Amino acid sequence: MKIQNIVVTAIAPVLSLFAFFTPSVDAQRLSDCSVQIVGRERGTRVNLREGAGTEYRSPSYLLVGQYVTMLNNASGRRISREDSEGYTWYYIEYEPSGTRGWLRDDFLAPQCS
């Protein structure tokens, strides 16, 4: 019983952080805002992260020059977070594959109408 309490006590803070940084499943596309991934050289890889910060895993990547869609929450606001270094990250979707993840704002060039 003591081990179970210790495990629960150790895991609870981690789970609460996961809930804070993971957007709800009802994230919606912002159809009027196509966003191009920018960088120094077209075709260069840009890491797509599981959370808003470089400390999160990067299970996939996108390429400079590709277009993604910024996602909204249920109230219509863009899903974004600020990391510990002051960078803003946006939750995006690469529509051809349906891949979703976080990209830092300095890699995004919004072309919103």
N, CA and C atoms as an extended XYZ file, in Angstrom:
339
Properties=species:S:1:pos:R:3:atomname:S:1:resname:S:1:resid:I:1 pbc="F F F"
N         0.825       -1.200        0.000 N   MET     1
C         0.000        0.000        0.000 CA  MET     1
C         0.869        1.263        0.000 C   MET     1
N         1.974        1.235        0.779 N   LYS     2
C         2.850        2.405        0.826 CA  LYS     2
C         3.482        2.674       -0.533 C   LYS     2
N         3.879        1.616       -1.229 N   ILE     3
C         4.484        1.784       -2.550 CA  ILE     3
C         3.483        2.400       -3.515 C   ILE     3
N         2.236        1.960       -3.443 N   GLN     4
C         1.202        2.512       -4.323 CA  GLN     4
C         1.022        4.006       -4.060 C   GLN     4
N         1.011        4.413       -2.793 N   ASN     5
C         0.879        5.834       -2.447 CA  ASN     5
C         2.071        6.642       -2.957 C   ASN     5
N         3.264        6.064       -2.858 N   ILE     6
C         4.461        6.754       -3.335 CA  ILE     6
C         4.400        6.929       -4.852 C   ILE     6
N         4.000        5.881       -5.554 N   VAL     7
C         3.897        5.949       -7.011 CA  VAL     7
C         2.871        6.991       -7.429 C   VAL     7
N         1.712        6.984       -6.795 N   VAL     8
C         0.663        7.956       -7.119 CA  VAL     8
C         1.154        9.372       -6.832 C   VAL     8
N         1.831        9.569       -5.707 N   THR     9
C         2.352       10.884       -5.353 CA  THR     9
C         3.395       11.351       -6.366 C   THR     9
N         4.201       10.443       -6.885 N   ALA    10
C         5.234       10.808       -7.853 CA  ALA    10
C         4.663       11.086       -9.240 C   ALA    10
N         3.626       10.371       -9.629 N   ILE    11
C         3.077       10.490      -10.980 CA  ILE    11
C         2.079       11.636      -11.120 C   ILE    11
N         1.350       11.965      -10.090 N   ALA    12
C         0.289       12.981      -10.169 CA  ALA    12
C         0.774       14.321      -10.736 C   ALA    12
N         1.911       14.874      -10.269 N   PRO    13
C         2.346       16.160      -10.843 CA  PRO    13
C         2.664       16.073      -12.340 C   PRO    13
N         3.234       14.958      -12.763 N   VAL    14
C         3.556       14.779      -14.185 CA  VAL    14
C         2.285       14.745      -15.015 C   VAL    14
N         1.284       14.017      -14.560 N   LEU    15
C         0.017       13.939      -15.285 CA  LEU    15
C        -0.669       15.293      -15.365 C   LEU    15
N        -0.579       16.087      -14.308 N   SER    16
C        -1.217       17.407      -14.351 CA  SER    16
C        -0.519       18.310      -15.366 C   SER    16
N         0.803       18.192      -15.517 N   LEU    17
C         1.510       18.966      -16.545 CA  LEU    17
C         1.098       18.525      -17.937 C   LEU    17
N         0.923       17.208      -18.141 N   PHE    18
C         0.491       16.694      -19.437 CA  PHE    18
C        -0.853       17.294      -19.812 C   PHE    18
N        -1.765       17.375      -18.867 N   ALA    19
C        -3.089       17.943      -19.137 CA  ALA    19
C        -2.982       19.424      -19.488 C   ALA    19
N        -2.030       20.138      -18.870 N   PHE    20
C        -1.873       21.563      -19.145 CA  PHE    20
C        -1.333       21.807      -20.549 C   PHE    20
N        -0.382       20.989      -20.990 N   PHE    21
C         0.284       21.245      -22.263 CA  PHE    21
C        -0.334       20.545      -23.456 C   PHE    21
N        -1.251       19.628      -23.237 N   THR    22
C        -1.878       18.924      -24.347 CA  THR    22
C        -3.215       19.564      -24.654 C   THR    22
N        -3.398       20.063      -25.868 N   PRO    23
C        -4.672       20.685      -26.215 CA  PRO    23
C        -5.796       19.667      -26.242 C   PRO    23
N        -6.991       20.151      -26.080 N   SER    24
C        -8.134       19.250      -26.087 CA  SER    24
C        -8.293       18.609      -27.452 C   SER    24
N        -8.960       17.471      -27.472 N   VAL    25
C        -9.152       16.733      -28.709 CA  VAL    25
C       -10.044       17.489      -29.678 C   VAL    25
N       -10.778       18.455      -29.194 N   ASP    26
C       -11.697       19.176      -30.075 CA  ASP    26
C       -11.033       20.375      -30.760 C   ASP    26
N        -9.694       20.347      -30.878 N   ALA    27
C        -9.005       21.415      -31.603 CA  ALA    27
C        -9.541       21.472      -33.025 C   ALA    27
N        -9.796       22.688      -33.477 N   GLN    28
C       -10.406       22.876      -34.793 CA  GLN    28
C        -9.444       23.603      -35.716 C   GLN    28
N        -9.598       23.372      -37.006 N   ARG    29
C        -8.771       24.074      -37.989 CA  ARG    29
C        -9.201       25.536      -38.087 C   ARG    29
N        -8.218       26.388      -38.301 N   LEU    30
C        -8.483       27.798      -38.568 CA  LEU    30
C        -8.398       27.941      -40.081 C   LEU    30
N        -9.519       27.741      -40.757 N   SER    31
C        -9.527       27.576      -42.211 CA  SER    31
C        -9.021       28.792      -42.980 C   SER    31
N        -9.107       29.983      -42.394 N   ASP    32
C        -8.675       31.160      -43.143 CA  ASP    32
C        -7.226       31.530      -42.845 C   ASP    32
N        -6.482       30.640      -42.211 N   CYS    33
C        -5.104       30.976      -41.867 CA  CYS    33
C        -4.146       29.859      -42.269 C   CYS    33
N        -3.669       29.950      -43.494 N   SER    34
C        -2.654       29.032      -43.985 CA  SER    34
C        -1.307       29.573      -43.519 C   SER    34
N        -0.465       28.703      -43.024 N   VAL    35
C         0.800       29.131      -42.449 CA  VAL    35
C         1.941       28.388      -43.138 C   VAL    35
N         2.888       29.148      -43.677 N   GLN    36
C         4.041       28.514      -44.312 CA  GLN    36
C         5.153       28.360      -43.287 C   GLN    36
N         5.831       27.226      -43.347 N   ILE    37
C         6.983       26.997      -42.488 CA  ILE    37
C         8.175       27.688      -43.142 C   ILE    37
N         8.865       28.519      -42.356 N   VAL    38
C         9.981       29.302      -42.887 CA  VAL    38
C        11.285       28.903      -42.208 C   VAL    38
N        12.382       29.137      -42.910 N   GLY    39
C        13.714       28.844      -42.399 CA  GLY    39
C        14.741       29.343      -43.389 C   GLY    39
N        15.990       29.015      -43.148 N   ARG    40
C        17.070       29.517      -44.005 CA  ARG    40
C        17.049       28.916      -45.400 C   ARG    40
N        16.743       27.632      -45.501 N   GLU    41
C        16.819       26.968      -46.800 CA  GLU    41
C        15.602       26.078      -47.015 C   GLU    41
N        14.957       26.238      -48.148 N   ARG    42
C        13.779       25.444      -48.492 CA  ARG    42
C        14.118       23.954      -48.424 C   ARG    42
N        13.230       23.181      -47.817 N   GLY    43
C        13.441       21.744      -47.693 CA  GLY    43
C        14.144       21.318      -46.417 C   GLY    43
N        14.623       22.287      -45.625 N   THR    44
C        15.268       21.976      -44.353 CA  THR    44
C        14.229       21.459      -43.362 C   THR    44
N        14.627       20.519      -42.521 N   ARG    45
C        13.710       19.945      -41.532 CA  ARG    45
C        13.465       20.900      -40.364 C   ARG    45
N        12.212       20.937      -39.915 N   VAL    46
C        11.825       21.686      -38.718 CA  VAL    46
C        11.099       20.694      -37.815 C   VAL    46
N        11.577       20.556      -36.576 N   ASN    47
C        11.000       19.578      -35.655 CA  ASN    47
C         9.586       19.944      -35.238 C   ASN    47
N         8.708       18.977      -35.279 N   LEU    48
C         7.341       19.104      -34.787 CA  LEU    48
C         7.335       18.442      -33.414 C   LEU    48
N         6.991       19.186      -32.381 N   ARG    49
C         7.136       18.710      -31.003 CA  ARG    49
C         5.816       18.269      -30.381 C   ARG    49
N         5.929       17.440      -29.345 N   GLU    50
C         4.753       16.954      -28.617 CA  GLU    50
C         4.225       17.985      -27.628 C   GLU    50
N         5.009       18.984      -27.304 N   GLY    51
C         4.610       20.033      -26.376 CA  GLY    51
C         5.269       21.341      -26.769 C   GLY    51
N         4.921       22.400      -26.049 N   ALA    52
C         5.409       23.742      -26.371 CA  ALA    52
C         6.775       23.996      -25.732 C   ALA    52
N         7.821       23.490      -26.361 N   GLY    53
C         9.176       23.702      -25.875 CA  GLY    53
C        10.136       22.678      -26.450 C   GLY    53
N        11.422       23.038      -26.472 N   THR    54
C        12.419       22.130      -27.044 CA  THR    54
C        12.689       20.928      -26.153 C   THR    54
N        12.204       20.955      -24.913 N   GLU    55
C        12.399       19.810      -24.023 CA  GLU    55
C        11.443       18.656      -24.347 C   GLU    55
N        10.473       18.891      -25.219 N   TYR    56
C         9.519       17.847      -25.602 CA  TYR    56
C        10.051       17.033      -26.776 C   TYR    56
N         9.635       15.772      -26.816 N   ARG    57
C        10.034       14.872      -27.909 CA  ARG    57
C         9.603       15.426      -29.261 C   ARG    57
N        10.365       15.058      -30.265 N   SER    58
C        10.051       15.439      -31.637 CA  SER    58
C         9.914       14.162      -32.466 C   SER    58
N         8.715       13.567      -32.468 N   PRO    59
C         8.531       12.307      -33.184 CA  PRO    59
C         8.455       12.470      -34.702 C   PRO    59
N         8.282       13.697      -35.169 N   SER    60
C         8.208       13.920      -36.614 CA  SER    60
C         8.730       15.312      -36.946 C   SER    60
N         8.806       15.589      -38.216 N   TYR    61
C         9.295       16.891      -38.664 CA  TYR    61
C         8.518       17.311      -39.903 C   TYR    61
N         8.611       18.605      -40.201 N   LEU    62
C         8.060       19.157      -41.438 CA  LEU    62
C         9.212       19.828      -42.170 C   LEU    62
N         8.957       20.291      -43.376 N   LEU    63
C        10.011       20.902      -44.179 CA  LEU    63
C         9.728       22.378      -44.425 C   LEU    63
N        10.796       23.175      -44.428 N   VAL    64
C        10.660       24.591      -44.765 CA  VAL    64
C        10.019       24.680      -46.145 C   VAL    64
N         8.981       25.505      -46.248 N   GLY    65
C         8.253       25.674      -47.501 CA  GLY    65
C         6.891       25.000      -47.494 C   GLY    65
N         6.697       24.019      -46.591 N   GLN    66
C         5.393       23.370      -46.509 CA  GLN    66
C         4.396       24.287      -45.812 C   GLN    66
N         3.104       24.011      -46.025 N   TYR    67
C         2.037       24.788      -45.396 CA  TYR    67
C         1.326       23.942      -44.356 C   TYR    67
N         0.978       24.585      -43.245 N   VAL    68
C         0.230       23.941      -42.169 CA  VAL    68
C        -0.954       24.829      -41.809 C   VAL    68
N        -1.809       24.323      -40.942 N   THR    69
C        -2.969       25.082      -40.483 CA  THR    69
C        -2.873       25.269      -38.976 C   THR    69
N        -3.054       26.509      -38.510 N   MET    70
C        -3.108       26.763      -37.074 CA  MET    70
C        -4.442       26.248      -36.550 C   MET    70
N        -4.419       25.650      -35.368 N   LEU    71
C        -5.637       25.084      -34.796 CA  LEU    71
C        -6.207       25.987      -33.713 C   LEU    71
N        -7.524       25.958      -33.590 N   ASN    72
C        -8.250       26.746      -32.596 CA  ASN    72
C        -8.788       25.845      -31.499 C   ASN    72
N        -9.061       26.456      -30.339 N   ASN    73
C        -9.775       25.726      -29.298 CA  ASN    73
C       -11.275       25.907      -29.535 C   ASN    73
N       -12.087       25.369      -28.657 N   ALA    74
C       -13.546       25.402      -28.840 CA  ALA    74
C       -14.108       26.819      -28.887 C   ALA    74
N       -13.431       27.785      -28.250 N   SER    75
C       -13.931       29.160      -28.257 CA  SER    75
C       -13.403       29.966      -29.447 C   SER    75
N       -12.688       29.312      -30.365 N   GLY    76
C       -12.240       29.989      -31.574 CA  GLY    76
C       -10.901       30.690      -31.476 C   GLY    76
N       -10.190       30.528      -30.365 N   ARG    77
C        -8.880       31.171      -30.205 CA  ARG    77
C        -7.769       30.209      -30.606 C   ARG    77
N        -6.713       30.749      -31.178 N   ARG    78
C        -5.573       29.909      -31.557 CA  ARG    78
C        -4.988       29.247      -30.318 C   ARG    78
N        -4.573       28.001      -30.489 N   ILE    79
C        -3.955       27.272      -29.384 CA  ILE    79
C        -2.468       27.609      -29.385 C   ILE    79
N        -2.037       28.297      -28.339 N   SER    80
C        -0.634       28.689      -28.235 CA  SER    80
C        -0.197       28.627      -26.776 C   SER    80
N         1.102       28.483      -26.574 N   ARG    81
C         1.697       28.468      -25.245 CA  ARG    81
C         3.027       29.202      -25.323 C   ARG    81
N         3.424       29.774      -24.202 N   GLU    82
C         4.737       30.403      -24.112 CA  GLU    82
C         5.636       29.482      -23.308 C   GLU    82
N         6.867       29.262      -23.795 N   ASP    83
C         7.782       28.387      -23.066 CA  ASP    83
C         8.581       29.183      -22.037 C   ASP    83
N         9.461       28.498      -21.313 N   SER    84
C        10.231       29.129      -20.239 CA  SER    84
C        11.229       30.162      -20.751 C   SER    84
N        11.534       30.138      -22.040 N   GLU    85
C        12.467       31.104      -22.620 CA  GLU    85
C        11.753       32.285      -23.271 C   GLU    85
N        10.416       32.308      -23.202 N   GLY    86
C         9.650       33.416      -23.748 CA  GLY    86
C         9.204       33.249      -25.189 C   GLY    86
N         9.476       32.094      -25.795 N   TYR    87
C         9.030       31.835      -27.169 CA  TYR    87
C         7.572       31.397      -27.172 C   TYR    87
N         6.848       31.795      -28.205 N   THR    88
C         5.458       31.364      -28.368 CA  THR    88
C         5.428       30.184      -29.322 C   THR    88
N         4.659       29.169      -28.955 N   TRP    89
C         4.491       27.958      -29.751 CA  TRP    89
C         3.032       27.834      -30.139 C   TRP    89
N         2.779       27.360      -31.358 N   TYR    90
C         1.410       27.161      -31.843 CA  TYR    90
C         1.164       25.688      -32.128 C   TYR    90
N        -0.059       25.269      -31.838 N   TYR    91
C        -0.485       23.906      -32.128 CA  TYR    91
C        -1.005       23.902      -33.558 C   TYR    91
N        -0.402       23.077      -34.411 N   ILE    92
C        -0.709       23.111      -35.849 CA  ILE    92
C        -1.056       21.719      -36.363 C   ILE    92
N        -1.580       21.699      -37.590 N   GLU    93
C        -1.848       20.430      -38.263 CA  GLU    93
C        -1.302       20.496      -39.685 C   GLU    93
N        -0.625       19.433      -40.077 N   TYR    94
C        -0.202       19.266      -41.462 CA  TYR    94
C        -1.290       18.424      -42.114 C   TYR    94
N        -2.162       19.084      -42.874 N   GLU    95
C        -3.396       18.457      -43.355 CA  GLU    95
C        -3.220       17.222      -44.234 C   GLU    95
N        -2.225       17.165      -45.128 N   PRO    96
C        -2.142       15.960      -45.960 CA  PRO    96
C        -2.049       14.657      -45.154 C   PRO    96
N        -1.374       14.708      -44.003 N   SER    97
C        -1.221       13.490      -43.197 CA  SER    97
C        -2.058       13.512      -41.921 C   SER    97
N        -2.572       14.697      -41.549 N   GLY    98
C        -3.311       14.822      -40.292 CA  GLY    98
C        -2.408       14.907      -39.076 C   GLY    98
N        -1.100       15.024      -39.294 N   THR    99
C        -0.138       15.111      -38.198 CA  THR    99
C        -0.320       16.430      -37.460 C   THR    99
N        -0.371       16.347      -36.131 N   ARG   100
C        -0.509       17.542      -35.295 CA  ARG   100
C         0.652       17.637      -34.328 C   ARG   100
N         1.016       18.878      -33.980 N   GLY   101
C         2.089       19.086      -33.024 CA  GLY   101
C         2.333       20.571      -32.817 C   GLY   101
N         3.402       20.868      -32.120 N   TRP   102
C         3.742       22.239      -31.746 CA  TRP   102
C         4.938       22.740      -32.548 C   TRP   102
N         4.818       23.970      -33.080 N   LEU   103
C         5.916       24.644      -33.782 CA  LEU   103
C         6.108       26.032      -33.176 C   LEU   103
N         7.372       26.438      -33.053 N   ARG   104
C         7.678       27.764      -32.512 CA  ARG   104
C         7.344       28.827      -33.537 C   ARG   104
N         6.882       29.977      -33.048 N   ASP   105
C         6.376       31.031      -33.943 CA  ASP   105
C         7.401       31.582      -34.922 C   ASP   105
N         8.700       31.512      -34.606 N   ASP   106
C         9.675       32.055      -35.554 CA  ASP   106
C         9.903       31.138      -36.760 C   ASP   106
N         9.249       29.976      -36.790 N   PHE   107
C         9.280       29.095      -37.963 CA  PHE   107
C         7.979       29.176      -38.757 C   PHE   107
N         7.093       30.094      -38.379 N   LEU   108
C         5.780       30.196      -39.016 CA  LEU   108
C         5.577       31.574      -39.637 C   LEU   108
N         5.070       31.592      -40.862 N   ALA   109
C         4.736       32.845      -41.548 CA  ALA   109
C         3.255       32.799      -41.911 C   ALA   109
N         2.381       33.269      -40.987 N   PRO   110
C         0.932       33.225      -41.247 CA  PRO   110
C         0.546       34.045      -42.474 C   PRO   110
N        -0.383       33.505      -43.237 N   GLN   111
C        -0.920       34.206      -44.405 CA  GLN   111
C        -2.434       34.226      -44.250 C   GLN   111
N        -2.883       34.901      -43.193 N   CYS   112
C        -4.303       34.920      -42.835 CA  CYS   112
C        -5.045       35.997      -43.621 C   CYS   112
N        -6.297       35.678      -43.956 N   SER   113
C        -7.117       36.663      -44.674 CA  SER   113
C        -7.945       37.476      -43.702 C   SER   113
